[in-house]
Amino acid sequence: MSRFDARITSKGQTTVPLEIRKLLGLDPGSTIQFIATGDGKVEIVAKRHGISHLKGLFGTPSSPVDIDATIADAVAARTAPDRTEIDL
């Protein structure tokens, strides 16, 4: 594990160390996200604007996934009337 120090200015600004920028593939204008993990620690990740970085994140499906059907099912589930409501 490597550690890199950075100072925070009176305006709350800091410079991301060069080694970290290289590790995260950050260029000028890139966006980073701070994720509070809940145990007093914070993760810094590069914010990606596409979905290609998600490839393989959830493993390989055991069978092909029909994206259109999956979206339709999700929309139907979210827009279906609540069965616990009583019409007056």
C-alpha positions in Angstrom: 0.0 0.0 0.0 1.3 3.4 -0.9 0.5 6.7 0.9 0.6 10.2 -0.6 0.2 13.4 1.3 -1.6 16.5 0.1 -2.4 19.8 1.8 -5.9 21.4 1.9 -6.1 25.1 1.3 -8.2 27.5 3.2 -10.8 27.2 0.4 -10.9 23.4 0.9 -8.9 22.7 -2.3 -6.2 20.2 -2.8 -4.0 18.8 -5.5 -4.4 15.1 -6.3 -0.8 13.7 -6.3 0.6 12.8 -9.7 0.9 9.1 -8.8 -2.8 8.9 -7.9 -3.8 10.8 -11.1 -1.9 8.3 -13.2 -3.3 5.3 -11.2 -6.9 6.5 -11.8 -6.3 7.7 -15.4 -7.2 11.3 -14.6 -6.6 14.0 -17.1 -7.3 17.8 -16.6 -11.1 18.2 -16.4 -11.7 14.7 -15.1 -14.1 14.2 -12.3 -13.5 12.2 -9.1 -16.0 10.9 -6.5 -15.5 10.7 -2.8 -17.2 7.7 -1.3 -17.6 7.6 2.5 -17.4 3.9 3.5 -18.9 4.4 6.9 -15.9 3.2 8.9 -14.2 6.6 9.0 -12.6 6.1 5.7 -13.1 7.6 2.2 -12.4 6.1 -1.2 -11.6 8.3 -4.1 -12.6 6.9 -7.5 -12.5 8.3 -11.0 -16.0 9.1 -12.2 -16.7 7.4 -15.5 -19.2 8.7 -18.0 -20.0 5.6 -19.9 -20.9 2.1 -18.9 -18.0 0.2 -20.4 -16.2 0.3 -17.1 -18.9 -1.9 -15.6 -18.2 -4.8 -17.9 -17.5 -7.9 -15.8 -18.3 -6.2 -12.5 -21.2 -8.7 -11.8 -19.6 -11.8 -13.4 -20.7 -13.6 -16.5 -24.5 -14.5 -16.8 -25.2 -18.2 -17.0 -27.5 -17.5 -20.0 -28.0 -14.6 -22.4 -29.9 -11.6 -21.0 -32.7 -10.0 -23.0 -32.1 -6.3 -22.1 -35.4 -5.1 -23.6 -37.4 -7.7 -21.6 -35.5 -6.8 -18.5 -36.2 -3.1 -18.9 -39.9 -3.8 -19.7 -40.2 -6.0 -16.6 -38.6 -3.3 -14.4 -40.9 -0.6 -15.8 -44.0 -2.7 -15.3 -43.0 -3.5 -11.7 -42.5 0.2 -10.9 -45.6 1.4 -12.6 -48.0 -1.3 -11.5 -50.8 -0.1 -9.2 -50.1 -0.8 -5.5 -52.2 -3.9 -4.7 -52.6 -2.8 -1.1 -54.5 0.4 -2.1 -58.2 0.4 -1.8 -60.2 2.2 -4.5 -63.0 4.3 -3.0 
